[in-house]
Amino acid sequence: MADGKKVNVTKMMCMKILTGRNRWKRFLPLYCMVIPGLIYLVINNYMPMFGLIIAFKNLNFRLGILKSPWAGFSNFEYLFKSRDAFIITRNTVLYNLTFIMIGMIFAIFVAILLSEIKRKLFARFYQSLILIPQLMSWVVVSYLVYAMLSADMGLINKGILNPLDLEEVTWYSTPKYWPVILIIVNQWKTIGFSAIIYLASIMGINTDYFEAARIDGASKAAQIWHITLPLLKPTIITLIILSLGRMFYSDFGLFYQIPRNSGALYSVTRTIDVYVYNALMNNSNYAMSSAAGFYQSVVGFLLIISANGIIRKLSSENAMF
């Protein structure tokens, strides 16, 4: 009997091994399809991490990266000791917070509107329409904005203010208008992508909830407030956490191309990325630029960890990890 049991166990082990081998062979084509993506990921995301060492070097191209003398944290001092350090940090953080909050509200609003379109043809048309700005280059968008704000031939000055006998505005030298302009342009360009993500989550909600609510006499607003929004919470939290990770980054095209790098607007348009780019173009200090990128990455990582930790304590099922 004992020998029979040993034989059965051996057979079962052999069957598991053979099954595992067959499963591996069955999925081999899928593994091969993953290889190009993995190669791209390694080359594009992991190999450049070697360049982080530049942030701590006094870079000399004749000596190369490894033989260049160490500089410690002196490259980081450029950011923190600059007289503009507070302004560029304030602009970067406040703009990103505004983009996150306003973008979330409007993206959810647009997603709910799209979800109410019953005809598939119209739904696909409007979904494609709101994604067009996302596909545009910031250079193209900057020319569109310039066509609106140009002091000489701009649509707002010549087509709106002049007919109303209002004083023309020199937009590219008047800082007070630009926080609103940048927020509007950012939302116009990016809201479509976020709305599509929320729309996908809405379409995944079981329709039985809405049917039961309608039977109970709930209005559309009540259905949105008590069904749609609560079930969107995991998606909202995930997107907020990911956005917080980019808190110390700014969209370079938005803050550089749209204001056309106007010096008169630096107080409200210059962020860390724009500041580093201008410094790099003027001084060719690649080590300082690398230090700024390293600083932004570390702060972004800490923000993601902190935000996820807070959410895990408040609602563990909605945390990312």
Secondary structure as UniProt FT lines:
FT   HELIX           2..26
FT   HELIX           28..41
FT   HELIX           42..46
FT   HELIX           47..56
FT   TURN            61..63
FT   TURN            65..67
FT   TURN            72..73
FT   HELIX           74..81
FT   TURN            83..84
FT   HELIX           85..115
FT   HELIX           120..135
FT   HELIX           138..149
FT   TURN            151..153
FT   HELIX           156..161
FT   TURN            162..165
FT   HELIX           171..173
FT   HELIX           175..177
FT   HELIX           178..203
FT   HELIX           207..215
FT   TURN            216..217
FT   HELIX           220..223
FT   HELIX           224..228
FT   HELIX           229..244
FT   TURN            245..248
FT   HELIX           253..257
FT   TURN            258..261
FT   HELIX           263..265
FT   HELIX           266..269
FT   HELIX           272..283
FT   HELIX           286..314
FT   HELIX           316..318
//
